[in-house]
Amino acid sequence: MENHHFNSMQAVVSAADVNERRLDKHRPVARALRGGSAAGADEVLVLAHGQVALWEQGRLCSQDYIDAWKELLQHPQRAAEILEERSSHAAALRQNSPFVASVRKFQALANAA
């Protein structure tokens, strides 16, 4: 029988890798938010507001995240900053991101190019 040992350093690296991937995936969303309507910010915001509403209606997410994203979505430039920030608060917000649909859209566009 194979002996599997949990290595806490591997978990830390793995968590850091996951966070880095989330940060990379949200960069196109941040660019869109900074670019305004011409960059698709309106669509990104509509999708994000819809996601937050679903979380709230279904109680699918902590109220703290719902409240944080509701506030940030009122200030797209600040939301863009959070999406690219390296703080633990920003990492937690990206983990509970209302931008999943937009991330997927931007990934599909990048893959098609």
Secondary structure as GFF3:
##gff-version 3
##sequence-region A 1 113
A	DSSP	alpha_helix	8	35	.	.	.	ID=ss1
A	DSSP	three_ten_helix	36	39	.	.	.	ID=ss2
A	DSSP	alpha_helix	41	58	.	.	.	ID=ss3
A	DSSP	alpha_helix	63	73	.	.	.	ID=ss4
A	DSSP	alpha_helix	76	84	.	.	.	ID=ss5
A	DSSP	alpha_helix	88	95	.	.	.	ID=ss6
A	DSSP	alpha_helix	100	112	.	.	.	ID=ss7
###
